[in-house]
Amino acid sequence: MPMDADGLIPEAFEEAIQAQRRQGKRVKMLYTVPNFHNPAGVTMSLERRPRILDIAHREHVLILEDNPYGLLGFDGRTYPALRSMDPDGVVYLSSFSKIIAPGMRVAWMLAPPGIRQKLVLANESAILCPSNMSQMTITSYLDNFDWRGQIEDYRSMYRERRDAMDAALSEYLPFCSWNKPQGGFYIWLRIPEGLDAKAMLPRAIAAKVAYVSGTAFYNDGQGADHMRLSFCYPTPERIREGIRRLAGVIDRELETVQLFEGAKQEASKFPATLDQQEER
């Protein structure tokens, strides 16, 4: 679904619904990450939230609101959940894996009463039984430790690492473009035209730096001109070194592309062969 700096574009959402209708199909659900989107890093503006809800309500589209990064805004600001504006039209999801520890694969859900039991049964069918140990550990942590203070520490740490990546990109890859997220874990980097992030990944791994190709976030082959970079785990020093290595890989890819483009241009200047002239 098309987005810009203010998140999901309402007109694009409405057009997607109409396009499916013209094919005799109906859009039943919208999945969205409104805060610090993965991978784009953008946040849905306050002005757009009621517009998206109005379209969904009018077209009878259920919204699945995934908000694992909502507490990780770098300025401490929180945004109203879509569900808070429309409890009957939104299923809300979030996870402890982003605000406590990645190994704590425990999430929670808020759903309208009419579908709640069906979702419980679907969850039981999918995972049979969630980890009791993880749930007990999280319960003890929430009861006995300053988890709000811990999240504030995370915000400060991730802000520093976001700034380190932004500075390194400005230094080593000024010819690329990217967002500067106000929360979450990710920067969405656009690479120069002619490069393919998916094809380039093995060479990046050989240089001991990794990313997720933009193609992983599309179902139609798009995204080769983007890559998702994560700043949540490495230190600022390692982030800078990683971007330096990535820049080396991209520079070599650009040189190769430019070399072949130059060879093609030179070849086009040569006179046609005798066989080609006879064919003409």
C-alpha positions in Angstrom: 0.0 0.0 0.0 1.6 3.4 -1.0 2.9 5.5 1.8 4.7 8.8 2.2 6.2 10.8 5.1 2.8 10.9 6.8 2.2 7.2 6.6 -0.5 5.3 4.7 -2.1 7.5 2.0 -5.9 7.5 2.4 -6.6 8.0 -1.3 -4.4 5.0 -2.2 -6.3 2.9 0.4 -9.6 3.9 -1.1 -8.4 3.3 -4.7 -7.1 -0.2 -3.7 -10.5 -1.1 -2.4 -12.2 0.2 -5.6 -9.7 -1.6 -7.8 -10.5 -4.9 -6.1 -14.2 -4.2 -6.4 -13.8 -3.7 -10.2 -12.4 -7.2 -10.4 -15.3 -8.7 -8.4 -13.3 -9.0 -5.2 -13.7 -7.4 -1.8 -11.1 -6.1 0.6 -11.8 -7.6 4.0 -8.8 -6.5 6.1 -6.1 -3.8 6.2 -2.9 -4.7 8.0 -1.0 -1.6 9.1 1.9 -0.6 11.4 0.9 3.1 12.1 3.8 4.0 14.4 7.5 3.8 13.3 6.6 1.5 10.4 8.6 -1.6 9.6 10.4 -1.2 7.2 9.7 2.4 6.2 10.1 4.0 9.6 7.3 6.5 9.1 4.4 7.3 11.4 0.8 7.8 10.3 -0.1 11.5 11.0 -2.8 12.4 13.4 -4.8 13.9 10.6 -4.8 10.7 8.5 -5.9 8.3 11.3 -9.6 9.2 11.3 -9.6 9.4 7.5 -8.3 5.8 7.3 -10.9 4.7 9.9 -13.7 6.4 8.0 -12.8 4.6 4.8 -12.5 1.3 6.6 -15.9 1.8 8.3 -17.6 2.8 5.1 -16.2 -0.1 3.1 -16.6 -2.7 5.9 -12.9 -3.4 6.1 -11.5 -4.7 9.4 -8.2 -3.0 10.5 -5.4 -5.1 12.0 -3.3 -2.5 13.9 0.2 -3.9 14.7 2.0 -1.6 17.2 5.1 -3.3 18.6 7.2 -0.1 18.4 4.6 2.4 19.8 6.4 2.9 23.1 9.8 3.5 21.5 9.3 7.0 20.2 12.6 8.9 20.7 10.9 12.1 22.0 8.7 10.1 24.5 5.6 11.0 22.5 2.9 8.4 22.1 0.2 8.4 19.4 -3.4 7.5 19.9 -4.1 3.9 18.8 -6.5 3.4 15.9 -8.4 1.1 18.2 -9.0 3.9 20.7 -10.9 5.7 18.0 -12.9 2.7 16.7 -12.9 -0.3 19.2 -15.4 -2.2 17.0 -13.5 -1.9 13.8 -9.9 -2.5 14.8 -7.9 -5.5 16.1 -4.9 -4.3 18.1 -1.6 -6.2 18.4 1.6 -5.5 20.3 4.5 -7.5 21.7 6.9 -7.7 24.6 9.7 -8.8 22.2 10.5 -5.2 21.3 10.2 -3.5 24.7 11.7 -6.2 27.0 13.8 -8.7 25.1 13.6 -10.3 21.6 13.6 -13.8 23.1 10.3 -13.0 24.9 8.0 -14.0 22.2 4.8 -13.0 24.0 2.3 -10.7 22.5 -1.2 -9.4 23.3 -4.3 -8.6 21.3 -7.4 -6.5 21.8 -10.3 -7.4 19.5 -14.0 -6.6 19.1 -16.2 -9.0 21.1 -17.8 -10.4 17.9 -14.6 -12.0 16.7 -12.6 -12.4 19.9 -13.4 -16.1 20.5 -12.6 -17.0 16.9 -9.2 -15.4 17.2 -8.6 -17.3 20.5 -9.4 -20.6 18.7 -7.2 -19.6 15.7 -4.3 -18.8 18.1 -4.7 -22.2 19.8 -4.7 -24.0 16.5 -1.5 -22.1 15.4 0.7 -22.4 18.5 -1.2 -25.0 20.7 0.2 -23.5 24.0 2.3 -20.4 24.4 5.3 -20.5 26.7 4.2 -20.4 30.3 7.7 -19.7 31.4 8.0 -16.6 29.3 4.6 -15.4 30.5 5.6 -15.9 34.1 8.9 -14.2 33.6 7.2 -11.2 32.0 4.6 -11.0 34.8 7.3 -11.0 37.5 9.3 -8.4 35.6 6.2 -6.1 35.3 5.3 -6.5 38.9 8.8 -6.1 40.4 10.9 -3.9 38.2 10.7 -0.3 36.8 9.8 -1.3 33.2 8.8 2.2 32.4 12.2 3.4 33.3 13.7 0.6 31.3 11.8 1.7 28.2 13.0 5.3 28.7 16.6 4.0 28.7 15.9 2.1 25.5 14.5 5.2 23.9 17.7 7.1 24.7 19.9 4.3 23.5 18.0 3.8 20.2 18.0 7.5 19.6 21.8 7.6 19.9 22.1 4.7 17.5 19.7 6.2 15.1 21.7 9.4 15.1 24.9 7.4 14.6 23.5 5.6 11.5 22.1 8.9 10.1 25.5 10.5 10.5 27.4 7.6 8.9 25.0 7.5 5.9 25.6 11.2 5.4 29.3 10.7 5.5 29.6 7.5 3.4 26.5 7.4 1.2 25.4 10.9 0.5 24.2 9.9 -2.9 21.5 7.7 -1.4 18.3 8.8 0.2 16.7 7.7 3.5 14.2 8.6 6.2 15.1 9.7 9.7 12.7 7.8 11.9 11.4 9.3 15.1 11.2 5.9 16.8 11.5 2.2 16.2 14.4 0.2 14.9 14.8 0.9 11.2 16.1 3.2 8.4 14.7 2.6 4.9 17.5 3.3 2.5 17.0 4.0 -1.2 20.0 3.1 -3.3 21.0 4.5 -6.7 19.1 3.6 -9.8 20.4 0.5 -11.6 21.4 -1.3 -8.4 19.6 -4.3 -7.0 19.6 -4.7 -3.2 18.7 -8.4 -3.4 21.4 -9.3 -5.9 23.9 -7.3 -4.0 23.3 -9.0 -0.6 25.8 -11.9 -1.0 28.6 -9.4 -1.7 27.5 -7.4 1.3 27.6 -10.5 3.5 31.1 -11.3 2.2 32.1 -7.9 3.5 30.5 -8.9 6.9 27.6 -6.4 6.7 23.9 -7.4 6.3 20.6 -5.8 5.6 17.1 -6.9 4.4 16.4 -6.3 0.7 13.3 -4.2 0.0 12.0 -7.1 -2.1 11.2 -9.0 1.2 8.4 -6.4 1.9 6.6 -6.7 -1.4 4.6 -9.5 -3.1 5.0 -8.2 -6.6 8.7 -8.0 -7.2 9.1 -4.4 -6.2 11.6 -3.1 -3.6 15.0 -3.9 -5.3 15.9 -0.2 -5.0 15.6 -0.2 -1.2 17.1 -1.9 1.8 16.1 -2.0 5.5 18.9 -1.1 7.9 18.5 -1.9 11.6 20.2 0.3 14.3 18.7 -1.3 17.4 21.5 -3.8 18.3 25.0 -2.6 17.3 26.9 0.1 19.1 27.4 3.5 17.4 31.0 2.5 16.6 29.9 -0.7 15.0 27.1 1.1 13.1 29.6 3.5 11.6 31.9 0.6 10.6 29.0 -1.3 9.1 27.9 1.7 7.0 31.5 2.2 5.8 31.6 -1.4 4.6 28.2 -1.2 3.0 29.3 2.0 1.2 32.3 0.0 -0.2 30.0 -2.6 -1.5 27.6 -0.1 -3.1 30.5 1.9 -4.6 31.8 -1.3 -6.3 28.4 -2.1 -7.6 28.1 1.4 -9.1 31.5 1.1 -10.7 30.4 -2.2 -12.3 27.1 -0.8 -13.6 28.9 2.3 -14.9 31.5 0.1 -16.6 28.9 -1.9 -18.5 26.9 1.2 -19.4 30.0 2.7 -20.8 30.8 -0.4 -22.8 27.3 -0.5 -24.2 27.6 3.2 -25.3 30.9 2.5 -27.0 29.6 -0.5 -28.7 26.7 1.5 -30.2 29.2 3.7 -31.9 30.8 0.9 -34.0 29.7 0.6 -37.6 27.4 -2.3 -38.4 29.1 -5.6 -39.5 29.0 -6.7 -43.1 26.2 -9.2 -42.4 24.1 -6.5 -40.7 24.7 -4.1 -43.6 23.5 -6.8 -46.1 20.4 -7.5 -44.0 19.6 -3.8 -44.3 
